[in-house]
Amino acid sequence: MADHPLFFIVGGTGTQGGFTARHLLDAGARVRALVRNPTADKAQRLASLGAELVEGDLDDAEALVPALEGVAGVFSVQRPDDGSDSELRHGLGLVAAAKRAGVPHFVHSSVCQVDEREQFPGWDSGRWNQKYWNDKWAVEEAVRGAGFARWTILRPSFILQNLLPPKAAVLYPQLAQGELLAPIASDAAVQLIAGEDIGRFGAAALLDPARFAGETIELSAETMTLGQMAATLGKALDLDIRARSVGPEEALAAGMPAPWVRSQEWINEAGYHVDESLLPAYGVPLMSFATWISAHREEFVVRSFAPTG
């Protein structure tokens, strides 16, 4: 194993970093995963697959330099800002630490359309969370400008794991009662990507750095309306699931968090527009929404759904 490449993964117990780590391990690579608590269940499951765990966090990125030395590449993703400027601090700190450690390839996961943020309708009026978008852009620019031998930026669209527990209980609380309620217009295009596929791209980039060097890749496997999403969920799960497009006030009253409501209003007014025809050229297989649902069938909360047919 010593001759296999070693990669440093941030977010190894989360969706994006976790799937990246698993795909790398499946390919025979070695994984060194940053975790806050190595005794936690998710960390232990990752260790059982062969990952080396490094205890720490991005609040002290400089302390990670020894663990970053000698790795062939880094996968970077940050949690949303917690009100302490955390996403920007963590992103910039990790870039600086990786550069100091001599990391040759830095793969960073950002968000779709961030380079177009100033053209969003209502940008100047403060309609959107400018700090969210500007911080994402600042970290991307730091990656591009740090002087790494190679860098790759991934920009996911709507991540399908938002529809699964525990996130779904907060983001789509009505889904457990058979209703996909959202402040997304009935004719708005929602572009979808599975966490598994973000991980596939992350692993592919790390394993083939020359091919992915200097690439900024927006990710979407499928485009649907809210109604098509509900219909696909219903068919794949053999359940009656209805879509209901509502205004922002009704969404708030239904229990959706205000930042999430605003992010879905963004889909109506700016929205994803990934050119999905560009992705097959990378040779990374992508999951359809129906296939992804079937893969996670047992995770959906299905208390009061009525079977279809």
C-alpha positions in Angstrom: 0.0 0.0 0.0 2.9 2.4 0.6 3.3 2.9 -3.1 -0.3 3.9 -3.6 -1.1 7.6 -3.6 -2.2 9.2 -0.4 -4.9 11.9 -0.4 -6.1 14.3 2.4 -9.9 14.6 2.6 -11.8 17.3 4.4 -15.4 16.4 5.3 -14.8 12.7 5.3 -17.7 12.0 7.5 -20.0 14.2 5.4 -21.6 13.8 2.0 -19.1 15.2 -0.4 -15.9 14.3 1.4 -17.3 11.0 2.5 -18.1 9.8 -1.0 -14.8 11.1 -2.3 -13.0 9.1 0.3 -15.0 6.0 -0.4 -14.4 6.2 -4.2 -10.7 6.7 -3.6 -10.5 3.7 -1.2 -12.4 1.6 -3.7 -9.8 2.6 -6.3 -7.0 1.4 -4.1 -5.7 4.8 -3.0 -4.9 5.7 0.6 -7.0 8.2 2.4 -6.1 10.5 5.3 -9.4 12.0 6.6 -9.7 15.1 8.8 -12.3 14.4 11.6 -13.3 16.3 14.7 -14.0 13.2 16.7 -12.3 10.0 15.6 -14.5 7.9 18.0 -17.8 9.0 16.4 -19.7 6.4 14.5 -19.2 7.9 11.1 -15.5 8.3 11.6 -15.2 4.8 12.8 -17.1 3.5 9.7 -14.7 5.4 7.5 -11.7 4.0 9.4 -13.2 0.5 9.0 -12.9 1.0 5.2 -9.2 1.7 5.5 -9.0 5.4 6.0 -6.4 7.0 8.3 -8.1 9.4 10.7 -6.5 12.8 11.6 -8.1 14.5 14.6 -8.5 18.3 14.1 -10.5 21.0 12.5 -10.2 23.9 10.2 -10.3 26.4 13.0 -6.5 25.7 13.3 -5.6 24.9 9.7 -2.0 25.7 10.4 -1.8 22.7 12.7 -2.7 20.5 9.8 0.5 21.2 7.9 2.3 18.0 9.1 -0.7 15.9 8.1 -0.8 17.5 4.7 2.9 16.9 3.9 3.5 14.2 1.5 -0.1 13.8 0.2 -0.7 13.7 -3.5 -3.8 15.9 -3.3 -6.4 17.5 -1.1 -10.2 17.4 -1.4 -11.6 20.6 0.1 -15.2 21.4 1.1 -16.4 23.7 3.9 -19.5 23.8 6.0 -21.8 26.9 5.5 -20.8 29.9 7.6 -21.9 29.6 11.2 -21.9 33.4 11.8 -18.3 33.6 12.7 -16.9 34.0 9.2 -16.1 30.3 9.4 -16.5 29.3 5.7 -14.1 31.9 4.5 -11.6 31.4 7.3 -11.6 27.7 6.9 -11.3 27.8 3.1 -8.5 30.3 3.1 -6.7 28.6 6.0 -6.8 25.2 4.3 -5.4 26.7 1.0 -2.6 28.4 2.9 -1.8 25.2 4.9 -1.8 23.0 1.8 0.4 25.4 -0.1 2.9 25.5 2.8 2.9 21.7 3.0 3.8 21.5 -0.7 0.5 19.8 -1.8 0.7 19.4 -5.6 -3.0 19.2 -6.4 -6.0 20.9 -4.7 -9.5 19.9 -5.5 -12.2 22.2 -4.1 -16.0 22.0 -4.1 -17.8 25.3 -4.4 -21.3 26.0 -5.9 -22.9 26.5 -9.3 -23.1 29.9 -10.8 -20.9 31.6 -8.2 -19.0 33.5 -11.0 -22.3 35.0 -12.2 -23.4 36.2 -8.8 -23.3 39.9 -9.5 -25.6 39.4 -12.5 -28.3 37.7 -10.4 -31.6 39.7 -10.5 -31.7 41.8 -7.3 -28.0 41.4 -6.5 -27.4 45.1 -5.8 -30.5 45.4 -3.6 -29.2 42.7 -1.3 -31.9 40.2 -2.2 -29.5 37.3 -2.0 -27.0 36.4 0.7 -24.0 38.3 -0.7 -21.6 37.0 1.9 -22.4 33.4 1.0 -21.7 34.0 -2.6 -18.7 36.3 -2.1 -17.1 33.9 0.3 -17.5 31.0 -2.1 -15.9 33.1 -4.8 -13.1 34.3 -2.5 -12.1 30.7 -1.7 -12.2 29.7 -5.4 -9.9 32.6 -6.2 -7.6 31.7 -3.4 -7.3 28.1 -4.9 -6.7 29.4 -8.4 -4.1 32.0 -7.2 -2.2 30.0 -4.5 0.4 28.6 -6.9 -0.5 24.9 -6.7 1.0 22.8 -9.5 -2.6 21.8 -10.3 -6.0 22.7 -9.0 -9.6 21.7 -9.9 -12.8 23.3 -8.8 -16.2 21.4 -8.7 -19.4 23.3 -8.6 -22.4 21.1 -7.6 -26.0 22.0 -8.2 -28.9 20.8 -5.9 -27.4 17.9 -3.9 -29.9 15.1 -3.7 -29.0 14.2 -0.1 -31.0 17.2 0.9 -34.0 15.0 0.4 -32.8 12.4 3.0 -32.8 12.4 6.8 -31.6 14.2 8.8 -31.6 17.2 6.4 -35.1 16.5 4.9 -36.7 16.9 8.3 -35.6 20.5 8.3 -35.5 21.4 4.6 -38.6 19.5 3.5 -40.6 18.6 6.6 -43.8 17.8 4.6 -42.1 15.1 2.6 -42.7 12.5 5.4 -46.5 13.1 4.8 -46.2 12.7 1.0 -45.8 16.3 0.0 -42.8 17.9 -1.7 -43.6 21.5 -0.6 -41.2 24.2 -1.7 -41.1 27.9 -2.8 -39.9 26.7 -6.2 -42.1 27.7 -9.1 -43.9 24.9 -10.8 -42.1 25.6 -14.1 -38.6 26.3 -12.6 -35.8 24.0 -13.7 -34.0 22.3 -10.8 -30.7 20.7 -11.6 -29.8 17.7 -9.5 -26.6 15.9 -8.6 -26.1 13.0 -6.2 -23.5 13.3 -3.4 -22.1 10.0 -4.8 -21.4 11.7 -8.1 -19.7 14.7 -6.5 -17.4 12.1 -4.8 -16.9 10.3 -8.1 -15.7 13.6 -9.7 -13.6 14.4 -6.7 -11.9 11.0 -6.7 -11.4 11.1 -10.5 -9.8 14.5 -10.3 -7.4 13.4 -7.6 -6.5 10.2 -9.3 -5.9 11.8 -12.7 -4.6 15.3 -11.9 -3.2 16.1 -15.3 -6.5 15.5 -17.0 -8.5 17.7 -14.5 -5.9 20.4 -13.9 -7.2 23.9 -14.3 -10.8 22.7 -14.7 -13.8 24.4 -13.2 -16.6 21.8 -13.6 -20.3 22.5 -12.9 -22.2 19.4 -11.9 -25.7 18.3 -12.7 -26.9 14.9 -13.8 -30.5 15.7 -14.5 -32.9 18.7 -14.8 -36.5 18.5 -13.5 -39.4 20.6 -12.3 -40.7 20.2 -8.7 -43.6 18.2 -10.1 -41.3 15.9 -12.0 -39.2 15.4 -8.9 -42.3 14.4 -6.9 -43.5 12.1 -9.7 -40.1 10.4 -9.9 -40.0 9.9 -6.1 -43.4 8.4 -6.1 -42.7 6.0 -9.0 -39.4 4.9 -7.6 -40.8 4.4 -4.1 -44.2 3.1 -5.2 -45.8 5.9 -3.2 -48.2 8.8 -3.7 -46.0 11.9 -3.5 -47.4 15.3 -4.5 -45.6 18.5 -5.4 -46.9 21.9 -4.0 -45.3 25.1 -5.1 -45.9 27.9 -2.6 -44.8 31.4 -2.0 -42.0 32.3 0.5 -44.4 33.3 3.3 -46.3 30.0 3.1 -43.0 28.1 3.0 -41.8 29.9 6.2 -45.2 29.2 7.9 -44.8 25.6 6.9 -41.5 25.4 8.9 -38.8 25.9 6.3 -35.7 27.8 7.5 -35.6 31.4 6.1 -32.1 30.9 4.5 -33.3 27.8 2.7 -36.5 29.5 1.5 -34.4 32.3 0.0 -32.1 29.8 -1.6 -35.0 28.2 -3.4 -36.4 31.5 -4.5 -33.0 31.9 -6.1 -33.8 28.9 -8.3 -36.8 30.8 -9.6 -35.1 34.1 -10.3 -31.5 33.1 -11.3 -31.2 29.3 -11.0 -28.9 26.6 -12.2 -28.0 26.4 -15.8 -25.3 23.7 -16.0 -24.5 22.5 -19.5 -25.0 18.8 -18.8 -23.9 17.9 -22.3 -20.3 18.7 -21.3 -20.0 16.2 -18.5 -19.8 12.8 -20.4 -16.5 13.9 -21.8 -14.9 13.4 -18.4 -15.9 9.8 -18.3 -17.4 9.9 -14.9 -20.7 8.0 -14.6 -23.6 9.9 -13.1 -26.7 8.6 -11.4 -30.2 9.4 -12.6 -32.6 10.7 -9.9 -34.6 7.4 -10.1 -31.5 5.3 -9.6 -30.4 7.4 -6.7 -33.8 7.1 -5.0 -33.7 3.3 -5.4 -30.2 3.2 -3.9 -31.5 5.1 -0.8 -35.0 3.5 -0.6 -34.6 2.4 3.0 -33.5 5.8 4.2 -36.7 7.7 3.2 -39.2 8.4 6.0 -42.5 7.0 4.7 -45.1 7.2 7.5 -48.3 8.2 5.8 -47.8 7.7 2.1 -50.4 5.7 0.2 -49.1 3.2 -2.4 -49.7 4.1 -6.0 -51.8 2.0 -8.3 
